[in-house]
Amino acid sequence: MTSPYVSGSIVESVVGLLLIESGDRSNAMTISFFSEVAHHPTALWVSISQGSYTHSLMQETGRFTLAVLNQTQKDIAISCGTVSGRDFDKCASLDIYRSPGGFLFLQGALASTGCSVRRAVPLDDHTIFLADIVESHLDSRKAHLRQLLLSDL
Protein backbone atom coordinates (compact mmCIF):
# COMPACT_ATOMS: atom_id res chain seq x y z
CA MET A 1 0.00 0.00 0.00
CA THR A 2 1.68 3.21 -1.11
CA SER A 3 0.26 5.88 1.12
CA PRO A 4 1.94 8.64 3.13
CA TYR A 5 -0.43 7.61 5.93
CA VAL A 6 1.38 4.26 6.10
CA SER A 7 4.90 5.16 4.93
CA GLY A 8 5.03 8.29 7.08
CA SER A 9 3.77 6.52 10.19
CA ILE A 10 5.89 7.13 13.26
CA VAL A 11 4.00 5.08 15.83
CA GLU A 12 3.36 1.37 15.31
CA SER A 13 -0.33 0.76 15.76
CA VAL A 14 -3.01 -1.86 15.46
CA VAL A 15 -5.22 -1.77 12.36
CA GLY A 16 -8.97 -2.02 12.61
CA LEU A 17 -12.03 -1.64 10.49
CA LEU A 18 -14.75 0.85 11.35
CA LEU A 19 -18.16 -0.35 10.14
CA ILE A 20 -21.05 2.05 10.05
CA GLU A 21 -24.62 2.02 8.82
CA SER A 22 -27.12 4.84 8.44
CA GLY A 23 -30.45 4.05 6.86
CA ASP A 24 -29.79 2.03 3.72
CA ARG A 25 -26.15 3.17 3.47
CA SER A 26 -23.20 1.36 5.02
CA ASN A 27 -19.44 1.82 4.89
CA ALA A 28 -16.21 0.23 6.05
CA MET A 29 -13.11 2.30 6.72
CA THR A 30 -9.62 1.11 7.65
CA ILE A 31 -8.52 2.83 10.83
CA SER A 32 -5.48 2.86 13.11
CA PHE A 33 -6.30 5.91 15.22
CA PHE A 34 -8.25 4.31 18.07
CA SER A 35 -7.75 3.18 21.63
CA GLU A 36 -9.56 2.15 24.78
CA VAL A 37 -10.45 5.09 27.02
CA ALA A 38 -11.78 3.40 30.17
CA HIS A 39 -12.74 0.04 31.64
CA HIS A 40 -15.71 1.27 33.71
CA PRO A 41 -17.73 2.17 31.79
CA THR A 42 -16.03 0.48 28.85
CA ALA A 43 -15.30 3.17 26.29
CA LEU A 44 -13.00 3.90 23.38
CA TRP A 45 -12.11 6.71 20.99
CA VAL A 46 -11.70 6.83 17.22
CA SER A 47 -10.35 9.69 15.11
CA ILE A 48 -11.96 10.31 11.72
CA SER A 49 -11.19 12.89 9.04
CA GLN A 50 -13.99 15.45 8.80
CA GLY A 51 -14.03 15.22 4.99
CA SER A 52 -14.60 11.46 4.90
CA TYR A 53 -17.80 9.66 4.01
CA THR A 54 -17.54 7.78 7.30
CA HIS A 55 -17.56 11.07 9.21
CA SER A 56 -20.83 12.16 7.61
CA LEU A 57 -22.43 8.79 8.39
CA MET A 58 -21.16 9.00 11.98
CA GLN A 59 -22.83 12.37 12.44
CA GLU A 60 -26.12 10.91 11.18
CA THR A 61 -26.21 7.76 13.26
CA GLY A 62 -23.91 8.07 16.30
CA ARG A 63 -23.30 4.29 16.21
CA PHE A 64 -20.46 2.24 14.78
CA THR A 65 -18.54 -0.99 15.07
CA LEU A 66 -14.80 -1.20 15.57
CA ALA A 67 -13.40 -4.56 14.40
CA VAL A 68 -9.79 -5.35 15.33
CA LEU A 69 -8.18 -7.06 12.35
CA ASN A 70 -5.83 -10.02 12.63
CA GLN A 71 -2.65 -10.66 10.67
CA THR A 72 -4.50 -12.65 7.98
CA GLN A 73 -6.82 -9.74 7.13
CA LYS A 74 -4.30 -7.49 5.37
CA ASP A 75 -6.29 -7.54 2.12
CA ILE A 76 -9.39 -6.25 3.92
CA ALA A 77 -7.39 -3.35 5.41
CA ILE A 78 -5.94 -2.44 2.03
CA SER A 79 -9.20 -2.70 0.08
CA CYS A 80 -11.17 -0.68 2.63
CA GLY A 81 -8.42 1.91 2.97
CA THR A 82 -7.83 2.75 -0.68
CA VAL A 83 -11.27 3.68 -2.07
CA SER A 84 -14.05 5.93 -0.82
CA GLY A 85 -17.39 4.55 0.30
CA ARG A 86 -18.99 7.38 -1.65
CA ASP A 87 -17.88 5.66 -4.85
CA PHE A 88 -17.79 1.97 -3.93
CA ASP A 89 -19.82 -0.34 -1.65
CA LYS A 90 -17.00 -1.75 0.45
CA CYS A 91 -19.36 -3.70 2.72
CA ALA A 92 -20.64 -5.79 -0.22
CA SER A 93 -17.36 -7.73 -0.37
CA LEU A 94 -17.01 -8.25 3.39
CA ASP A 95 -18.18 -11.22 5.44
CA ILE A 96 -20.27 -9.22 7.90
CA TYR A 97 -23.14 -10.26 10.12
CA ARG A 98 -25.61 -8.39 12.26
CA SER A 99 -25.11 -8.60 16.02
CA PRO A 100 -28.05 -9.05 18.41
CA GLY A 101 -27.93 -5.28 19.03
CA GLY A 102 -28.10 -4.49 15.31
CA PHE A 103 -24.42 -3.63 14.73
CA LEU A 104 -22.44 -4.80 11.70
CA PHE A 105 -19.75 -7.23 12.93
CA LEU A 106 -16.90 -8.62 10.84
CA GLN A 107 -16.59 -12.40 10.63
CA GLY A 108 -13.07 -13.55 11.54
CA ALA A 109 -11.97 -10.36 13.31
CA LEU A 110 -10.13 -10.72 16.62
CA ALA A 111 -12.86 -8.62 18.19
CA SER A 112 -15.86 -6.58 17.09
CA THR A 113 -17.26 -3.89 19.37
CA GLY A 114 -20.57 -2.11 18.87
CA CYS A 115 -20.29 1.47 20.09
CA SER A 116 -22.56 4.41 20.80
CA VAL A 117 -21.03 7.88 20.50
CA ARG A 118 -21.06 9.83 23.76
CA ARG A 119 -19.23 12.93 22.55
CA ALA A 120 -17.61 14.33 19.41
CA VAL A 121 -14.55 16.56 19.82
CA PRO A 122 -13.36 18.48 16.72
CA LEU A 123 -9.57 18.65 16.42
CA ASP A 124 -8.23 20.45 13.34
CA ASP A 125 -9.35 18.41 10.30
CA HIS A 126 -10.39 15.34 12.34
CA THR A 127 -13.03 14.61 14.95
CA ILE A 128 -12.37 12.40 17.93
CA PHE A 129 -15.46 10.38 18.76
CA LEU A 130 -15.65 9.13 22.35
CA ALA A 131 -17.95 6.13 22.51
CA ASP A 132 -19.36 3.63 24.98
CA ILE A 133 -18.89 -0.02 24.07
CA VAL A 134 -22.40 -1.46 24.29
CA GLU A 135 -21.82 -4.86 22.70
CA SER A 136 -18.83 -6.98 21.74
CA HIS A 137 -17.75 -10.29 20.30
CA LEU A 138 -14.30 -11.75 20.88
CA ASP A 139 -13.32 -14.70 18.70
CA SER A 140 -11.24 -16.80 21.09
CA ARG A 141 -10.53 -19.29 18.28
CA LYS A 142 -8.40 -16.57 16.68
CA ALA A 143 -6.33 -16.07 19.85
CA HIS A 144 -3.27 -17.68 18.24
CA LEU A 145 -3.22 -14.91 15.62
CA ARG A 146 -1.72 -11.54 16.43
CA GLN A 147 -3.34 -8.26 15.49
CA LEU A 148 -2.62 -6.66 12.11
CA LEU A 149 -0.09 -3.84 12.49
CA LEU A 150 0.38 -0.76 10.35
CA SER A 151 3.85 -2.00 9.40
CA ASP A 152 2.27 -5.17 7.93
CA LEU A 153 0.65 -3.07 5.24
C-alpha positions as CSV (number, residue, x, y, z in Angstrom):
1,M,0.0,0.0,0.0
2,T,1.7,3.2,-1.1
3,S,0.3,5.9,1.1
4,P,1.9,8.6,3.1
5,Y,-0.4,7.6,5.9
6,V,1.4,4.3,6.1
7,S,4.9,5.2,4.9
8,G,5.0,8.3,7.1
9,S,3.8,6.5,10.2
10,I,5.9,7.1,13.3
11,V,4.0,5.1,15.8
12,E,3.4,1.4,15.3
13,S,-0.3,0.8,15.8
14,V,-3.0,-1.9,15.5
15,V,-5.2,-1.8,12.4
16,G,-9.0,-2.0,12.6
17,L,-12.0,-1.6,10.5
18,L,-14.8,0.8,11.4
19,L,-18.2,-0.3,10.1
20,I,-21.1,2.1,10.1
21,E,-24.6,2.0,8.8
22,S,-27.1,4.8,8.4
23,G,-30.4,4.0,6.9
24,D,-29.8,2.0,3.7
25,R,-26.1,3.2,3.5
26,S,-23.2,1.4,5.0
27,N,-19.4,1.8,4.9
28,A,-16.2,0.2,6.0
29,M,-13.1,2.3,6.7
30,T,-9.6,1.1,7.6
31,I,-8.5,2.8,10.8
32,S,-5.5,2.9,13.1
33,F,-6.3,5.9,15.2
34,F,-8.2,4.3,18.1
35,S,-7.8,3.2,21.6
36,E,-9.6,2.2,24.8
37,V,-10.4,5.1,27.0
38,A,-11.8,3.4,30.2
39,H,-12.7,0.0,31.6
40,H,-15.7,1.3,33.7
41,P,-17.7,2.2,31.8
42,T,-16.0,0.5,28.9
43,A,-15.3,3.2,26.3
44,L,-13.0,3.9,23.4
45,W,-12.1,6.7,21.0
46,V,-11.7,6.8,17.2
47,S,-10.4,9.7,15.1
48,I,-12.0,10.3,11.7
49,S,-11.2,12.9,9.0
50,Q,-14.0,15.4,8.8
51,G,-14.0,15.2,5.0
52,S,-14.6,11.5,4.9
53,Y,-17.8,9.7,4.0
54,T,-17.5,7.8,7.3
55,H,-17.6,11.1,9.2
56,S,-20.8,12.2,7.6
57,L,-22.4,8.8,8.4
58,M,-21.2,9.0,12.0
59,Q,-22.8,12.4,12.4
60,E,-26.1,10.9,11.2
61,T,-26.2,7.8,13.3
62,G,-23.9,8.1,16.3
63,R,-23.3,4.3,16.2
64,F,-20.5,2.2,14.8
65,T,-18.5,-1.0,15.1
66,L,-14.8,-1.2,15.6
67,A,-13.4,-4.6,14.4
68,V,-9.8,-5.3,15.3
69,L,-8.2,-7.1,12.3
70,N,-5.8,-10.0,12.6
71,Q,-2.7,-10.7,10.7
72,T,-4.5,-12.7,8.0
73,Q,-6.8,-9.7,7.1
74,K,-4.3,-7.5,5.4
75,D,-6.3,-7.5,2.1
76,I,-9.4,-6.2,3.9
77,A,-7.4,-3.4,5.4
78,I,-5.9,-2.4,2.0
79,S,-9.2,-2.7,0.1
80,C,-11.2,-0.7,2.6
81,G,-8.4,1.9,3.0
82,T,-7.8,2.7,-0.7
83,V,-11.3,3.7,-2.1
84,S,-14.1,5.9,-0.8
85,G,-17.4,4.5,0.3
86,R,-19.0,7.4,-1.6
87,D,-17.9,5.7,-4.9
88,F,-17.8,2.0,-3.9
89,D,-19.8,-0.3,-1.6
90,K,-17.0,-1.8,0.5
91,C,-19.4,-3.7,2.7
92,A,-20.6,-5.8,-0.2
93,S,-17.4,-7.7,-0.4
94,L,-17.0,-8.3,3.4
95,D,-18.2,-11.2,5.4
96,I,-20.3,-9.2,7.9
97,Y,-23.1,-10.3,10.1
98,R,-25.6,-8.4,12.3
99,S,-25.1,-8.6,16.0
100,P,-28.0,-9.1,18.4
101,G,-27.9,-5.3,19.0
102,G,-28.1,-4.5,15.3
103,F,-24.4,-3.6,14.7
104,L,-22.4,-4.8,11.7
105,F,-19.8,-7.2,12.9
106,L,-16.9,-8.6,10.8
107,Q,-16.6,-12.4,10.6
108,G,-13.1,-13.6,11.5
109,A,-12.0,-10.4,13.3
110,L,-10.1,-10.7,16.6
111,A,-12.9,-8.6,18.2
112,S,-15.9,-6.6,17.1
113,T,-17.3,-3.9,19.4
114,G,-20.6,-2.1,18.9
115,C,-20.3,1.5,20.1
116,S,-22.6,4.4,20.8
117,V,-21.0,7.9,20.5
118,R,-21.1,9.8,23.8
119,R,-19.2,12.9,22.6
120,A,-17.6,14.3,19.4
121,V,-14.6,16.6,19.8
122,P,-13.4,18.5,16.7
123,L,-9.6,18.7,16.4
124,D,-8.2,20.5,13.3
125,D,-9.3,18.4,10.3
126,H,-10.4,15.3,12.3
127,T,-13.0,14.6,14.9
128,I,-12.4,12.4,17.9
129,F,-15.5,10.4,18.8
130,L,-15.7,9.1,22.4
131,A,-18.0,6.1,22.5
132,D,-19.4,3.6,25.0
133,I,-18.9,0.0,24.1
134,V,-22.4,-1.5,24.3
135,E,-21.8,-4.9,22.7
136,S,-18.8,-7.0,21.7
137,H,-17.8,-10.3,20.3
138,L,-14.3,-11.7,20.9
139,D,-13.3,-14.7,18.7
140,S,-11.2,-16.8,21.1
141,R,-10.5,-19.3,18.3
142,K,-8.4,-16.6,16.7
143,A,-6.3,-16.1,19.8
144,H,-3.3,-17.7,18.2
145,L,-3.2,-14.9,15.6
146,R,-1.7,-11.5,16.4
147,Q,-3.3,-8.3,15.5
148,L,-2.6,-6.7,12.1
149,L,-0.1,-3.8,12.5
150,L,0.4,-0.8,10.4
151,S,3.8,-2.0,9.4
152,D,2.3,-5.2,7.9
153,L,0.7,-3.1,5.2
